[in-house]
Amino acid sequence: MAQFDVYQNTSKTTRKSYPYILDIQHDFISEISTRMVLPLGKLSLFQNEKMKTLTPVIDYEGEELILLTPQISSIPASKLKDPVGSLEHFRSEIIAAVDFAITGI
């Protein structure tokens, strides 16, 4: 399990809107049983949520997704199995979004 790994959303009820979950928790915090995550939503369904810094648009697997920072959550680490990719290359944007949510700057 690594920071910025992407996982498929396993929930049948939310998978259409939120196809992926992004693990944002730093690897140093691995002894607790939960992981902090952000959902990645289909941009076409979340146009009203679009804010450049808070909810950046990310192209992943040829699909425009929106990082839904205001929906930060935690889930049991055991629910995150088999990452399907990484958004490490969007590290600056992801950290800026979380920082903006907390500080407003």
LUMKOL-984415 format. One line per 2 residues: number of its first residue (from 1); their letters; for each residue x, y, z of N, C-alpha, C, CB. Coordinates in nm, 4 decimals. Glycine has a CB too. Layout:
BEGIN
NUM	A	X Y Z X Y Z X Y Z X Y Z  ...
***
This chain:
BEGIN
1	MA	0.0854 -0.1170 0.0000 0.0000 0.0000 0.0000 0.0899 0.1232 0.0000 -0.0971 -0.0001 0.1225  0.0683 0.2096 -0.0973 0.1535 0.3278 -0.1078 0.0694 0.4533 -0.1285 0.2540 0.3116 -0.2229
3	QF	0.1229 0.5630 -0.0782 0.0557 0.6913 -0.0965 0.0372 0.7174 -0.2454 0.1362 0.8065 -0.0300  -0.0809 0.7638 -0.2801 -0.1233 0.7990 -0.4156 -0.1533 0.6781 -0.5036 -0.0178 0.8824 -0.4810
5	DV	-0.1653 0.5597 -0.4433 -0.2131 0.4445 -0.5192 -0.3618 0.4629 -0.5481 -0.1875 0.3115 -0.4416  -0.4029 0.4124 -0.6624 -0.5426 0.4195 -0.7065 -0.6028 0.2795 -0.6976 -0.5539 0.4765 -0.8528
7	YQ	-0.7253 0.2734 -0.6459 -0.7968 0.1472 -0.6314 -0.9332 0.1600 -0.6981 -0.8116 0.1079 -0.4815  -0.9805 0.0508 -0.7547 -1.1164 0.0519 -0.8070 -1.2134 0.0564 -0.6899 -1.1432 -0.0722 -0.8970
9	NT	-1.3191 0.1330 -0.7082 -1.4243 0.1384 -0.6079 -1.5009 0.0066 -0.6140 -1.5194 0.2613 -0.6308  -1.5067 -0.0643 -0.5045 -1.5738 -0.1945 -0.5031 -1.7226 -0.1849 -0.4699 -1.5062 -0.2854 -0.4035
11	SK	-1.7702 -0.0663 -0.4346 -1.9116 -0.0492 -0.4008 -1.9972 -0.0478 -0.5267 -1.9328 0.0802 -0.3208  -2.0898 -0.1400 -0.5355 -2.1787 -0.1463 -0.6527 -2.2688 -0.0238 -0.6616 -2.2644 -0.2729 -0.6476
13	TT	-2.3019 0.0363 -0.5490 -2.3945 0.1497 -0.5506 -2.3286 0.2808 -0.5902 -2.4577 0.1653 -0.4158  -2.1991 0.2954 -0.5677 -2.1332 0.4232 -0.5982 -2.0302 0.4154 -0.7105 -2.0664 0.4751 -0.4751
15	RK	-1.9989 0.2973 -0.7577 -1.8929 0.2775 -0.8570 -1.9130 0.3573 -0.9856 -1.8828 0.1319 -0.8908  -2.0391 0.3739 -1.0296 -2.0638 0.4480 -1.1544 -2.0224 0.5940 -1.1437 -2.2110 0.4397 -1.1920
17	SY	-2.0488 0.6547 -1.0323 -2.0142 0.7954 -1.0110 -1.8701 0.8129 -0.9652 -2.1078 0.8572 -0.9091  -1.8252 0.7213 -0.8820 -1.6906 0.7258 -0.8238 -1.6157 0.5979 -0.8617 -1.6970 0.7424 -0.6679
19	PY	-1.5595 0.5921 -0.9801 -1.4981 0.4663 -1.0233 -1.3708 0.4289 -0.9475 -1.4670 0.4743 -1.1688  -1.3030 0.5277 -0.8892 -1.1756 0.5000 -0.8231 -1.1678 0.5693 -0.6876 -1.0588 0.5445 -0.9115
21	IL	-1.0803 0.5144 -0.6043 -1.0490 0.5703 -0.4730 -0.8980 0.5919 -0.4684 -1.0979 0.4756 -0.3556  -0.8582 0.7074 -0.4192 -0.7170 0.7423 -0.4106 -0.6706 0.7395 -0.2659 -0.6916 0.8803 -0.4721
23	DI	-0.5691 0.6615 -0.2387 -0.5086 0.6549 -0.1051 -0.4138 0.7742 -0.0924 -0.4321 0.5174 -0.0819  -0.4399 0.8633 0.0045 -0.3550 0.9813 0.0209 -0.2705 0.9752 0.1479 -0.4404 1.1064 0.0228
25	QH	-0.2859 0.8706 0.2262 -0.2150 0.8615 0.3534 -0.0666 0.8323 0.3310 -0.2779 0.7529 0.4418  0.0176 0.9007 0.4068 0.1617 0.8793 0.3927 0.1998 0.7395 0.4421 0.2405 0.9872 0.4707
27	DF	0.2971 0.6825 0.3770 0.3402 0.5467 0.4098 0.3941 0.5331 0.5522 0.4455 0.5024 0.3122  0.4413 0.6419 0.6132 0.4899 0.6360 0.7510 0.3790 0.5969 0.8482 0.5495 0.7702 0.7916
29	IS	0.2550 0.6245 0.8111 0.1412 0.5937 0.8984 0.0802 0.4622 0.8502 0.0338 0.7104 0.8979  0.1453 0.3546 0.8845 0.0976 0.2246 0.8361 0.0532 0.1321 0.9487 0.2058 0.1571 0.7558
31	EI	0.0706 0.1752 1.0723 0.0374 0.0875 1.1845 -0.1092 0.0954 1.2271 0.1247 0.1210 1.3015  -0.1834 0.1917 1.1723 -0.3258 0.1996 1.2062 -0.4054 0.1185 1.1032 -0.3749 0.3492 1.2101
33	ST	-0.5262 0.0849 1.1376 -0.6040 -0.0063 1.0527 -0.6833 0.0643 0.9426 -0.6988 -0.0856 1.1383  -0.6734 0.1959 0.9358 -0.7474 0.2692 0.8330 -0.6516 0.3453 0.7423 -0.8479 0.3662 0.8974
35	RM	-0.7056 0.3878 0.6271 -0.6298 0.4708 0.5324 -0.7168 0.5903 0.4959 -0.5880 0.3893 0.4035  -0.6549 0.7085 0.4841 -0.7257 0.8275 0.4384 -0.7333 0.8219 0.2858 -0.6546 0.9590 0.4873
37	VL	-0.8520 0.8467 0.2346 -0.8738 0.8349 0.0911 -0.9570 0.9517 0.0380 -0.9426 0.7022 0.0589  -0.9456 0.9718 -0.0910 -1.0288 1.0675 -0.1640 -1.0942 0.9938 -0.2793 -0.9451 1.1899 -0.2153
39	PL	-1.2223 1.0200 -0.3027 -1.2842 0.9590 -0.4199 -1.2476 1.0356 -0.5462 -1.4364 0.9534 -0.4036  -1.2378 0.9625 -0.6551 -1.2215 1.0214 -0.7875 -1.3550 1.0026 -0.8588 -1.1012 0.9552 -0.8681
41	GK	-1.4206 1.1144 -0.8903 -1.5505 1.1086 -0.9544 -1.5413 1.1378 -1.1031 -1.6452 1.2056 -0.8886  -1.6398 1.0913 -1.1759 -1.6468 1.1222 -1.3192 -1.6792 1.2708 -1.3324 -1.7550 1.0330 -1.3932
43	LS	-1.5948 1.3433 -1.4023 -1.6125 1.4879 -1.4161 -1.7487 1.5231 -1.4713 -1.5051 1.5458 -1.5052  -1.7996 1.4455 -1.5643 -1.9295 1.4747 -1.6263 -2.0431 1.4769 -1.5245 -1.9600 1.3721 -1.7344
45	LF	-2.0260 1.4105 -1.4115 -2.1304 1.4055 -1.3087 -2.1095 1.5067 -1.1965 -2.1370 1.2671 -1.2499  -1.9936 1.5729 -1.1957 -1.9600 1.6628 -1.0860 -1.9143 1.7999 -1.1349 -1.8523 1.6009 -1.0001
47	QN	-1.9722 1.8495 -1.2423 -1.9342 1.9800 -1.2967 -1.9479 2.0919 -1.1934 -2.0192 2.0122 -1.4185  -2.0507 2.0857 -1.1084 -2.0734 2.1910 -1.0089 -1.9706 2.1881 -0.8957 -2.2130 2.1778 -0.9509
49	EK	-1.8941 2.0822 -0.8870 -1.7931 2.0691 -0.7817 -1.6577 2.1223 -0.8263 -1.7797 1.9235 -0.7396  -1.6466 2.1609 -0.9511 -1.5172 2.1958 -1.0085 -1.4643 2.3281 -0.9544 -1.5275 2.2027 -1.1594
51	MK	-1.3506 2.3201 -0.8845 -1.2750 2.4357 -0.8366 -1.1287 2.4019 -0.8616 -1.3036 2.4678 -0.6826  -1.0594 2.4880 -0.9309 -0.9246 2.4569 -0.9792 -0.8330 2.3950 -0.8744 -0.8611 2.5808 -1.0312
53	TL	-0.8201 2.4580 -0.7595 -0.7254 2.4086 -0.6594 -0.7859 2.2998 -0.5713 -0.6771 2.5234 -0.5728  -0.9102 2.3156 -0.5291 -0.9724 2.2223 -0.4358 -1.0079 2.0886 -0.5002 -1.0963 2.2841 -0.3770
55	TP	-1.0549 2.0921 -0.6218 -1.0990 1.9693 -0.6891 -1.0389 1.9619 -0.8293 -1.2539 1.9632 -0.6963  -0.9081 1.9385 -0.8372 -0.8441 1.9362 -0.9691 -0.8968 1.8234 -1.0577 -0.6938 1.9225 -0.9534
57	VI	-0.8967 1.8508 -1.1858 -0.9356 1.7505 -1.2851 -0.8111 1.6707 -1.3205 -0.9995 1.8167 -1.4133  -0.8276 1.5404 -1.3196 -0.7159 1.4492 -1.3443 -0.7539 1.3544 -1.4566 -0.6781 1.3701 -1.2157
59	DY	-0.6666 1.3436 -1.5541 -0.6878 1.2473 -1.6614 -0.6258 1.1150 -1.6178 -0.6262 1.2976 -1.7969  -0.7109 1.0137 -1.6068 -0.6634 0.8823 -1.5648 -0.7283 0.7767 -1.6529 -0.6947 0.8563 -1.4143
61	EG	-0.6451 0.6945 -1.7134 -0.6932 0.5882 -1.8007 -0.7842 0.6429 -1.9115 -0.7678 0.4830 -1.7187  -0.7487 0.7616 -1.9627 -0.8238 0.8211 -2.0727 -0.9575 0.8820 -2.0329 -0.8470 0.7189 -2.1764
63	EE	-0.9813 0.8942 -1.9052 -1.1084 0.9481 -1.8553 -1.0808 1.0710 -1.7693 -1.1869 0.8405 -1.7737  -1.1626 1.1746 -1.7852 -1.1495 1.2930 -1.7008 -1.2205 1.2677 -1.5686 -1.2074 1.4189 -1.7714
65	LI	-1.1423 1.2731 -1.4622 -1.1937 1.2515 -1.3272 -1.1677 1.3753 -1.2449 -1.1292 1.1272 -1.2613  -1.2470 1.3926 -1.1414 -1.2300 1.5056 -1.0529 -1.1944 1.4529 -0.9145 -1.3580 1.5937 -1.0487
67	LL	-1.0919 1.5119 -0.8565 -1.0483 1.4748 -0.7227 -1.1424 1.5431 -0.6236 -0.8979 1.5154 -0.6972  -1.2246 1.4667 -0.5568 -1.3278 1.5227 -0.4696 -1.2755 1.5392 -0.3271 -1.4528 1.4332 -0.4701
69	TP	-1.1865 1.6344 -0.3119 -1.1202 1.6611 -0.1851 -1.2184 1.6858 -0.0700 -1.0290 1.7801 -0.2001  -1.3300 1.7586 -0.0915 -1.4226 1.7797 0.0205 -1.4852 1.6501 0.0738 -1.5326 1.8739 -0.0223
71	QI	-1.4692 1.5420 0.0002 -1.5259 1.4145 0.0442 -1.4202 1.3228 0.1058 -1.5931 1.3442 -0.0729  -1.3156 1.3831 0.1603 -1.2087 1.3057 0.2248 -1.2709 1.2121 0.3280 -1.1030 1.3999 0.2920
73	SS	-1.2142 1.0937 0.3365 -1.2713 0.9925 0.4235 -1.1621 0.8956 0.4664 -1.3867 0.9179 0.3531  -1.1987 0.8020 0.5487 -1.1084 0.6922 0.5802 -1.1849 0.5620 0.5609 -1.0521 0.7042 0.7261
75	IP	-1.1105 0.4606 0.5246 -1.1712 0.3286 0.5096 -1.0739 0.2265 0.5677 -1.2046 0.2968 0.3588  -1.1241 0.1096 0.6038 -1.0326 0.0064 0.6531 -0.9274 -0.0266 0.5468 -1.1110 -0.1212 0.6931
77	AS	-0.8044 -0.0351 0.5896 -0.6961 -0.0682 0.4966 -0.7220 -0.2014 0.4279 -0.5617 -0.0723 0.5700  -0.7896 -0.2898 0.4953 -0.8188 -0.4219 0.4375 -0.9084 -0.4149 0.3144 -0.8841 -0.5099 0.5415
79	KL	-0.9794 -0.3036 0.2978 -1.0669 -0.2859 0.1805 -0.9890 -0.2455 0.0559 -1.1737 -0.1810 0.2099  -0.8650 -0.2020 0.0751 -0.7832 -0.1579 -0.0375 -0.6907 -0.2716 -0.0803 -0.7010 -0.0310 -0.0003
81	KD	-0.7294 -0.3372 -0.1864 -0.6513 -0.4497 -0.2371 -0.6202 -0.4253 -0.3837 -0.7271 -0.5845 -0.2181  -0.5058 -0.4670 -0.4245 -0.4668 -0.4644 -0.5657 -0.4821 -0.3274 -0.6307 -0.5481 -0.5644 -0.6421
83	PV	-0.3890 -0.2371 -0.6062 -0.3962 -0.1066 -0.6721 -0.3940 -0.1237 -0.8242 -0.2792 -0.0160 -0.6264  -0.4663 -0.0347 -0.8919 -0.4728 -0.0406 -1.0384 -0.3837 0.0639 -1.1029 -0.6161 -0.0220 -1.0860
85	GS	-0.3203 0.1458 -1.0218 -0.2316 0.2486 -1.0753 -0.1861 0.3416 -0.9650 -0.3009 0.3280 -1.1861  -0.1240 0.4497 -1.0083 -0.0730 0.5500 -0.9147 -0.0927 0.6892 -0.9735 0.0770 0.5251 -0.8826
87	LE	-0.1176 0.7847 -0.8854 -0.1250 0.9252 -0.9263 -0.0096 1.0032 -0.8646 -0.2606 0.9876 -0.8851  0.1000 0.9356 -0.8394 0.2188 0.9998 -0.7840 0.2604 1.1200 -0.8681 0.3342 0.8996 -0.7748
89	HF	0.2424 1.1123 -0.9991 0.2811 1.2228 -1.0873 0.1909 1.3460 -1.0693 0.2770 1.1767 -1.2331  0.0789 1.3322 -0.9957 -0.0078 1.4446 -0.9611 0.0114 1.4852 -0.8149 -0.1550 1.4089 -0.9874
91	RS	0.1204 1.4436 -0.7553 0.1473 1.4672 -0.6130 0.1271 1.6132 -0.5734 0.2892 1.4246 -0.5793  0.1851 1.7050 -0.6474 0.1748 1.8480 -0.6134 0.0306 1.8956 -0.6122 0.2554 1.9319 -0.7119
93	EI	-0.0471 1.8548 -0.7118 -0.1873 1.8967 -0.7198 -0.2704 1.8374 -0.6056 -0.2471 1.8557 -0.8548  -0.2430 1.7119 -0.5717 -0.3184 1.6452 -0.4649 -0.2885 1.7107 -0.3304 -0.2845 1.4942 -0.4599
95	IA	-0.1621 1.7325 -0.3013 -0.1246 1.7965 -0.1752 -0.1780 1.9394 -0.1696 0.0284 1.7960 -0.1577  -0.1729 2.0105 -0.2811 -0.2270 2.1467 -0.2851 -0.3767 2.1469 -0.2570 -0.1991 2.2117 -0.4213
97	AV	-0.4491 2.0476 -0.3077 -0.5938 2.0401 -0.2857 -0.6247 2.0161 -0.1387 -0.6560 1.9289 -0.3715  -0.5540 1.9246 -0.0769 -0.5766 1.8959 0.0658 -0.5368 2.0169 0.1502 -0.4963 1.7700 0.1106
99	DF	-0.4264 2.0775 0.1167 -0.3802 2.1965 0.1874 -0.4823 2.3097 0.1752 -0.2438 2.2417 0.1329  -0.5350 2.3309 0.0561 -0.6357 2.4340 0.0340 -0.7618 2.4069 0.1159 -0.6704 2.4431 -0.1145
101	AI	-0.8007 2.2805 0.1268 -0.9197 2.2444 0.2054 -0.9000 2.2776 0.3517 -0.9521 2.0956 0.1897  -0.7774 2.2649 0.4002 -0.7500 2.2864 0.5424 -0.7187 2.4336 0.5727 -0.6331 2.1979 0.5872
103	TG	-0.6388 2.4973 0.4868 -0.5920 2.6326 0.5170 -0.6613 2.7419 0.4373 -0.4459 2.6410 0.4929  -0.7221 2.7036 0.3247 -0.7843 2.8067 0.2386 -0.6837 2.8828 0.1559 -0.8625 2.9046 0.3226
105	I	-0.5602 2.8390 0.1594 -0.4543 2.9067 0.0834 -0.4032 2.8155 -0.0253 -0.3385 2.9502 0.1755
***
